[in-house]
Amino acid sequence: MAKAHRPERGPLIIIGGHEDKEGDRAILREVAQHLKGGRLVVATVASHAPEGYFDSYVQAFGALGITDLVELYIQERSETHDEAKLRLFDGAAGVFFSGGDQLRISSQLGDTPVERRVREIHESGGVIAGTSAGASAMSDTMLVKGSSQETHRIGDLHLAAGLGFVRDVIIDQHFAERGRIGRLLGAVAQNPRELGIGIDEDTAIILRESRFEVLGSGGVYVVDGGGVSHSNIAEAEAERALSIHDVRLHVLCAGDRFDLSGRRPALAENREAKAQAADR
């Protein structure tokens, strides 16, 4: 008997925050294209005071022809069992997590009926997007807190479990604008098997399976600690500056692609293939 065809999982659109809502709207336009006219659930769970978030997306997506938007807000974790909340996902083609506090997303939704509905949409081909805090919550190890605009100090970083839509990465947002390279290096020093991905504002990665493409006006920084030869993360006293050697850094812009499984920019792979073909 032939196996039943399983639909391909939908893309993840992971945004560094402050995406353009009034001009070309390139990132929101990408989200809209994947909806194909279907319903979008805007999850404002990350905010302690969500007023205004939903209205701004109603206007921005409305200008792109997406008019079936519903807001999901969870004040208390118990509300994730509410049938009225779960019915918001009926017929949904995508879910968009807005900004705020990423720990609210993971602590309120993790291992709940709401999270299961989001996963069902993703597994059936729906798009899952997140901006700012919504971006950080996409990974399995989530960066929650750490100082910006300075060298990382031992003990300053707070990590937690995220929703785990993408494995083996740690995502940071508002990256160049808030000078967060130090804290992402600290996160990778603690978890060198995981790639650190820093995403600038008005910039996104569109992830399908194990590859992503960059979209937007800024940059994406990929920190690879797989080849690190030394770090003092486990030995140094608290508040001492981080020391880490032989870190690999990739900086990507719109149109660039990256292979997470191979830990290499796809553009570099194409150039290497062309060079090898020319040598033959």
C-alpha positions in Angstrom: 0.0 0.0 0.0 1.4 3.4 -0.9 2.1 5.8 1.9 -0.2 8.8 2.3 1.3 12.0 1.1 2.4 14.2 3.9 2.3 17.9 3.2 5.5 19.9 3.4 5.9 22.0 6.5 5.3 25.7 5.9 8.1 28.3 6.1 9.3 30.2 9.2 9.7 33.9 8.7 11.8 35.2 11.5 12.1 39.0 11.8 14.5 41.2 13.7 11.8 43.7 14.7 10.6 47.0 13.5 9.6 45.6 10.1 8.4 48.2 7.6 4.6 48.6 7.9 4.0 51.7 5.8 6.4 51.6 2.8 7.1 48.7 0.5 6.4 46.2 3.4 8.7 43.7 1.8 8.7 41.3 4.8 5.0 41.5 5.6 4.4 41.1 1.8 6.3 37.8 2.0 4.1 36.7 4.9 1.0 37.7 2.9 2.0 35.7 -0.1 2.2 32.5 1.9 -1.2 33.1 3.3 -2.8 32.9 -0.1 -5.8 34.8 1.1 -6.3 32.7 4.2 -6.7 33.7 7.9 -3.8 35.1 9.9 -3.8 34.7 13.7 -1.8 37.6 15.2 -0.5 36.3 18.6 0.2 39.3 20.8 1.0 37.0 23.8 4.5 38.5 24.2 3.1 41.9 25.3 2.1 42.7 28.9 -0.1 45.4 27.4 -1.1 44.4 23.8 -3.2 47.4 22.9 -2.2 48.8 19.6 -0.2 45.8 18.3 -3.1 44.1 16.5 -4.5 47.3 15.0 -1.1 48.2 13.4 -1.0 44.8 11.7 -4.7 45.0 10.6 -3.7 48.2 8.8 -0.4 46.9 7.4 -1.8 43.6 6.1 -5.0 45.2 5.0 -3.0 47.3 2.5 -1.6 44.0 1.2 -5.1 42.5 0.7 -5.1 40.4 3.8 -8.3 41.2 5.7 -9.1 38.0 7.7 -7.0 38.7 10.8 -7.8 37.6 14.4 -6.0 38.4 17.6 -4.9 35.8 20.1 -4.0 37.1 23.5 -3.4 34.9 26.5 -3.3 36.6 29.9 -3.1 33.4 31.9 -1.9 30.0 30.9 -5.2 28.5 31.8 -6.8 30.4 28.9 -5.0 28.1 26.4 -7.7 25.5 27.0 -10.5 28.0 26.2 -12.5 26.7 23.2 -13.1 30.2 22.0 -9.4 30.8 21.8 -8.8 27.6 20.0 -11.5 28.3 17.4 -9.5 31.3 16.3 -7.2 28.9 14.5 -10.0 27.3 12.5 -9.1 27.8 8.8 -5.9 29.7 9.6 -3.2 29.7 7.0 -0.6 31.3 9.3 0.4 32.6 12.7 2.3 35.8 13.4 3.9 36.4 16.9 4.4 40.1 17.7 7.0 41.6 19.9 7.3 42.1 23.7 8.8 39.6 26.1 9.7 36.2 24.7 9.5 34.5 28.0 5.7 35.3 28.0 5.4 33.3 24.7 7.2 30.2 25.9 5.8 30.2 29.5 2.2 30.9 28.5 2.0 28.6 25.4 4.6 25.9 25.8 3.1 22.4 25.9 -0.5 23.7 25.6 -3.4 23.1 23.2 -2.7 26.5 21.7 0.9 25.5 20.9 -0.3 22.3 19.4 -2.7 24.2 17.1 0.2 26.4 15.9 2.3 23.3 15.2 -0.6 21.7 13.3 -0.8 24.7 11.0 3.0 24.6 10.5 3.0 20.9 9.7 0.2 21.3 7.2 2.0 23.9 5.3 1.0 27.1 7.0 3.4 30.0 7.6 4.7 30.8 11.1 6.2 34.3 11.6 7.7 36.1 14.5 9.1 39.5 15.0 11.4 40.7 17.8 10.4 38.6 20.9 8.4 36.5 18.5 11.7 35.8 16.6 13.7 34.7 19.7 10.9 32.3 20.8 11.2 30.3 17.5 14.4 28.5 18.6 14.7 25.6 21.1 17.3 27.5 23.2 15.9 31.0 23.6 18.0 34.1 24.5 15.9 35.9 27.2 18.1 38.6 28.6 21.7 40.0 28.5 23.4 43.3 28.3 23.7 45.1 24.9 26.4 47.4 23.5 29.2 46.0 25.5 31.6 43.0 25.8 29.8 40.0 27.3 30.4 39.5 31.0 30.4 36.0 32.5 27.0 35.3 34.2 25.1 38.1 32.6 23.2 36.0 30.1 19.8 34.4 30.7 18.7 31.5 28.5 15.5 29.4 28.5 13.6 26.9 26.4 11.9 28.4 23.4 9.1 26.9 21.2 11.6 24.9 19.2 10.3 25.5 15.7 14.0 25.6 14.6 16.6 23.4 16.3 20.3 24.0 17.1 20.2 27.8 16.8 19.9 30.7 19.1 18.2 33.8 17.7 18.7 37.4 18.7 16.9 40.4 17.3 17.3 44.3 16.9 20.8 43.1 16.5 23.1 45.8 15.0 20.8 48.5 16.2 21.3 47.5 19.9 24.8 46.3 19.7 24.1 42.7 20.6 27.1 40.9 19.2 28.6 40.5 22.7 25.6 38.7 24.1 25.2 36.4 21.1 28.9 35.4 21.4 28.2 34.7 25.1 25.3 32.5 24.1 27.4 30.6 21.6 30.2 30.2 24.1 27.7 28.4 26.4 26.3 26.3 23.6 28.9 25.9 20.9 27.0 23.2 19.1 24.3 25.8 18.3 24.6 28.5 15.7 23.9 32.0 16.9 21.8 34.1 14.5 21.5 37.8 14.9 18.9 39.6 12.8 18.8 43.4 12.2 15.6 45.4 12.3 13.5 45.4 9.1 15.3 42.2 8.2 14.1 38.6 8.2 15.2 35.1 7.4 12.8 32.8 5.5 13.5 29.3 6.7 12.5 26.2 4.8 13.7 22.9 6.3 17.4 23.5 6.9 18.0 26.5 4.6 17.2 30.2 4.9 17.2 33.2 2.7 17.7 36.8 3.9 15.0 39.4 3.1 14.9 43.1 4.1 17.1 46.2 4.5 19.6 45.1 7.1 22.0 42.2 7.8 22.0 38.8 9.4 24.9 37.6 11.5 25.7 33.9 11.9 28.1 33.0 14.7 29.6 29.5 14.5 31.3 28.2 17.6 32.0 24.7 16.2 35.7 25.5 15.7 36.3 27.3 19.0 39.7 26.4 20.4 39.3 28.2 23.8 36.8 30.0 25.9 36.7 31.0 29.6 33.0 30.7 29.9 33.1 27.9 32.5 36.3 28.9 34.3 36.2 32.6 34.7 34.8 34.5 37.7 31.4 36.2 37.4 31.5 39.6 35.7 34.8 38.9 33.9 34.9 39.7 30.2 34.4 36.8 27.8 37.4 35.3 26.1 36.7 33.1 23.1 39.1 32.1 20.2 38.6 30.9 16.7 34.9 31.9 16.3 33.6 31.9 12.7 31.4 34.8 11.7 29.2 35.2 8.5 27.4 38.4 7.6 24.6 38.1 5.1 22.3 40.6 3.3 19.1 40.4 1.2 19.3 37.5 -1.2 22.0 35.6 0.6 21.2 32.0 1.6 22.6 29.9 4.4 22.6 26.1 4.9 22.1 25.3 8.6 23.0 21.6 8.3 26.2 22.4 6.4 26.8 25.5 8.5 27.8 27.3 5.3 26.5 30.2 3.2 24.9 28.8 0.1 26.4 31.6 -2.0 29.9 30.3 -0.9 28.9 26.8 -2.0 27.9 28.1 -5.4 31.1 30.0 -5.9 33.2 26.9 -4.9 31.3 24.7 -7.3 31.9 27.2 -10.2 35.6 27.4 -9.3 35.9 23.6 -9.3 34.1 23.5 -12.7 36.4 26.1 -14.1 39.5 24.1 -13.0 38.3 21.0 -14.9 
